[in-house]
């Protein structure tokens, strides 16, 4: 009996080893493909619009951060992401942009990213408010209910900003000012479906404070 159990255990271990080996080979293959595609993209010429904007930024003293892609390639990536759409033909990403000045690069960048998130939160707020107003126009939601939700969205702007998860820094450039301070410009991208989820969480918290049970109805109407 012990021999049978030992034999089964060894078989399972052998199977697991083969599985891990297969996963490892698959990951290596995928990484090689990504690396190849990235190298090809890097060698390709940036779009005319990206080159034009990059030229203007360079003229104004902006340069790419050490180790980052050239400005025109960063802008090219930003444009491509803005042209991506989901299966419902809505923009796949939302973009937030901001500038900040600090005595050192890291401090200026950190503040710029936070400001860009606030910019994103404002866009999310505007988009969700428009959706709610549209439901009122279609008589899917009572005006008083809509007003309550809109006010919750407005009051929850900071909560939306805090609920924003991992963003993608698409553009990151800086310039050194006359007083040696660093000015950093960032453009961040955020998945639109995740943006709606952030708005939903913020609205829910605010509606709970009022003791109103509108979240379920909001889910049904907006498809969240």
C-alpha positions, -999 to 999 in steps of 0.1 A, spaced: 0 0 0 28 24 9 45 16 -24 13 25 -43 9 58 -24 46 66 -30 42 58 -67 12 81 -70 30 109 -52 59 106 -75 36 106 -105 19 138 -93 52 155 -87 64 145 -122 33 159 -137 36 191 -118 72 195 -129 62 191 -165 34 216 -161 57 242 -146 82 235 -173 55 241 -200 43 273 -183 79 285 -181 85 279 -218 52 296 -227 62 327 -206 96 328 -222 81 326 -256 56 354 -249 83 376 -234 104 371 -265 75 381 -287 68 412 -266 105 422 -267 105 417 -305 74 438 -310 87 465 -287 120 467 -305 102 469 -338 79 497 -325 109 516 -312 126 514 -346 95 526 -364 91 563 -372 67 582 -350 36 597 -365 37 632 -380 15 646 -353 37 631 -326 69 645 -342 53 679 -345 42 681 -308 76 667 -297 94 694 -317 73 721 -300 80 706 -265 117 704 -272 117 740 -283 102 749 -250 129 731 -231 113 698 -224 133 666 -225 125 629 -217 135 615 -183 166 593 -182 158 558 -194 124 568 -208 114 566 -245 121 596 -268 94 623 -266 80 616 -300 76 579 -292 59 586 -259 35 609 -277 29 583 -304 19 558 -278 -4 583 -262 -22 590 -295 -26 552 -302 -41 546 -268 -65 574 -273 -77 558 -305 -84 524 -289 -120 514 -284 -138 487 -265 -164 462 -280 -191 489 -275 -171 514 -295 -164 536 -264 -129 549 -258 -109 522 -240 -88 547 -220 -93 580 -203 -63 604 -203 -53 628 -175 -25 654 -178 -9 677 -153 23 697 -146 41 704 -113 72 721 -101 94 709 -73 129 714 -59 137 679 -71 125 656 -99 108 629 -78 88 654 -57 76 673 -89 67 640 -106 47 627 -76 27 659 -74 21 659 -112 7 623 -111 -16 632 -82 -29 663 -101 -34 641 -132 -55 618 -111 -76 647 -100 -80 656 -137 -91 621 -144 -116 622 -115 -131 654 -129 -135 637 -163 -151 606 -147 -174 629 -128 -185 648 -159 -191 616 -179 -211 598 -152 -232 630 -146 -240 631 -184 -251 594 -183 -274 601 -154 -289 632 -170 -295 611 -201 -315 585 -181 -337 613 -168 -343 625 -204 -353 590 -213 -376 589 -182 -357 559 -168 -350 577 -136 -370 602 -115 -356 637 -115 -353 637 -77 -334 603 -77 -311 616 -105 -304 648 -85 -295 628 -54 -271 606 -74 -255 635 -93 -249 653 -60 -233 622 -46 -210 620 -76 -200 656 -72 -194 653 -35 -174 621 -42 -147 636 -64 -120 631 -39 -132 596 -33 -131 589 -70 -95 602 -71 -86 579 -42 -104 550 -58 -84 552 -90 -61 522 -91 -30 516 -111 -26 541 -140 -3 539 -169 22 568 -173 22 573 -211 41 606 -213 67 618 -188 89 648 -196 107 675 -176 126 707 -179 150 726 -156 139 761 -147 162 792 -142 160 787 -104 171 750 -109 137 737 -99 123 709 -120 90 711 -138 75 678 -147 47 671 -172 29 637 -171 1 622 -191 -15 591 -176 -40 566 -190 -67 548 -171 -90 520 -183 -125 534 -188 -143 504 -173 -121 508 -141 -129 545 -141 -167 538 -140 -160 513 -112 -142 541 -93 -172 564 -97 -196 536 -86 -176 531 -54 -176 568 -46 -213 572 -54 -222 542 -32 -203 556 -2 -220 590 -6 -254 575 -10 -249 552 20 -244 584 41 -278 596 30 -294 563 37 -307 560 1 -310 527 -17 -304 539 -52 -272 519 -60 -290 489 -74 -311 510 -97 -280 529 -108 -263 495 -116 -292 484 -138 -295 517 -157 -259 524 -164 -249 487 -168 -222 489 -141 
